[in-house]
Amino acid sequence: MTSATSDDTGVGTTSWEVAAREFAAWRAGDPAALDRLVRLLTPVLWHLVRAYGLDRESAEDVVQTTWLALVRNVDSVRDPQAVLRWTTTTARREAWRTARAGKRVDVAEPQTLDAALPPVGGPDTTVLAERTAHTLWRHIAELPERCRRLLRVIAFEDRPDYASLSTELGIAVGSIGPTRGRCLDKLRGLLAADPEWSDRRD
């Protein structure tokens, strides 16, 4: 799935390497390199941000905010190879704040989600992980509100407060486990019926 371009020498390079090269060139004083970097990574940031349920205008604002943040904090990205990770992390956190403010989605905080996910690999791994997360959260959003709340809490909180959860959801503490099981079954059914998800699991 690695996309490649050709530099002046004709040697193929991955998008990750191109991003690192353009970032390094921009930081070294080439203003045109920033334009090339924006054209390269904006599609990735766009799809990532839209996964949080933002409308077009809000998503555009988040992507723009991400690029402005990079300009302001350029010196904090010491390794050019880290620019994709930096921009995707910044975009995800800004999208989360925007989505929460508009009450569009009910997702774990980015810091919590980052800790629950495996270490990030190369650029292809990063993009695939974002797309997989998009598919997962899209189907979670199709579940009843009780299931969404229950799965979020149990999946991302180290020590869920079952008493508070019982009161909030209006179910007995002893019913939380069976209810969670039914919610997971519904989610598995939705994922199993999605060819996009099945293809990524193969």
N, C-alpha and C positions, 0 to 999 in steps of 0.2 A: 504494500500500500504506500510505500515511500514515494513521494513525488520528487521529481528531479528536474533540474534546470541545467543549462550549460553555461559555463563562464567563458571568458575570452579565449581560454586555452582549449575549449572543447571538452573539458573534463566534467562529467556529470557531478552535480552536488545536490544534496538533499535540501529541502526547504528550511530545515533546522539550521544547516550550515550557512545557507544564504542569509537567514535572519541574523545569525551571529555576526556574519561578515558585514552586513549593512549597519548593524548597531555599532560595531567597532569603527566603521568608517564615519558614521555620523558623529560619534563621540570624539573622533580625531579631527573633526572640522568640516566634514562634507555635508552640507545641509540637504542636498538632494537624496542622500542615503536614507534620511528619515522618511521622505515621501515613498521611497521604494519599500521600506520596512512596513509602513502603514498599509500599502497596497497588498503586501504579502500576508500580513497577519490579521487584518481586519475581518476577512471572511471567517476565520477560526473564532475570533472573539464574538462575532455576530451570532453564530450558531450556539455558542456557549451561553451567551446572555439570554437569548430567546428561550433557552431551556428552562429559565426561571419564570416563564409565563408572562414576560413583559411584552407590552404592545410595541409597535414599530418605533414610535416617538421616544418612549422610555428606553428602549434598547439602544437607539442611536445616541441618546444622552449618556448612557453608561459607557458605551464604547469610546465616545469622545472624552469622557472623564478619565478613562483608563489611559488614553494617549497623553492627556495633559499631565496626569500623574507621573508618567514615565519621563516627560520633559522636565518636570520639577525635581525628580529624584534620580536623574540619569547617573549621578556619581555613586548611588547606592548599589547599582548593578555592576559589580566589579568584573564578573566573568561574562563576556558576550554570549557564551553558550547558555546562560541562564535567562536570556531576555524573553524567550517564549514562556517559560515557567512563571516569570515575574508578571508578565502581562495577563496571562490566563488567571493567575491567582488574584490579581488586583481586580480584574473584570468580574470574576465570580463573587468576590466579596461585595463589590459595589452593586452587582445585580441582586444579591441577597438583601442588602439594605433597602434597595428600591422596591423590591417585591414585598418585603415585610411592611414597609411604610404604606404600600397600597393594598396590603392584605390580599395579595394575589395568590400566594402559595404558602404552604406550611412545611418548611424544610428545616433541617438542622443547621446551626450556624456553620459557616465555612470552616472555622477552626476545628469544630467537633468532627465535621465530615472529613477534613484532611487527616485527622488523627486516626480515623476509622478505616481509611483507605490504605492500600499497599503503597510502597515508595514509588515515585514517578520514574518511569524509564525514559526512553528516547521520545522524540517528537511524535512518532506514529502511535506509540503507546499512550501518550497524553491525549491526542485527538480521539483515539478509539475509546479511551476511558470516558471522555466528556460525552461522546455520542451515546455510549452505553448508559451513562447516568441520565442523560436526557430521556432515553427510551424508558428507563425504569421509573423515573419520577412522573413521566407522562401517564403511565399506567397506574401508578399509585394515586394520581389525581382523579382517576376514574372510580376509585373505591368510595364507599360511603364515608362520611366525615369521621365516624367513630373508628373505622379501620385506619384511616390516614393518621389520626392522632395516636392511636395505640401503637402502630408500627413505628412511627417516628420516635416516640418515647422509648420503647423497648429496644429499638435498634441502636440508638445513639446515646442513651444515658447509662452510665456505668452501674448505678444503683437506682433503678426506677422506684419512685414512691408509689407503691401499689395502692395504699390507702387513699392518697389524694387522687390517683388515677381512677379508682373505683367511684369516688364521689363525683369527679368531673364527668365521667362517662355514664354514670348512673347504672353501673353493673356491680355485682358482688365481686369481692377480691378473688374468690375461688373460681369465678367465671372468666377472669382475665386470660388465663392460659388457653382454655378452649376457644374463646373468642379470637384470640391472636391466631390460633391454628386455622380457624375458618377464614380469617382475613388473608393469611398467607396462601391458603388454597385458592382464594379468589384471585390473588395477585399472580400466582403461578399459572392459573388458567389464562389470564390475560396475556402474560408473557409467552406462553406456549402457542397461543394463537397468532402471535406477531411474527411473521417471517423474518423481519429485520433482527429481532432479538435472537431467534433460533439460529440464524446464520452466524451471528457473532459468538454463539456458544459452541459451535462446531469446531 
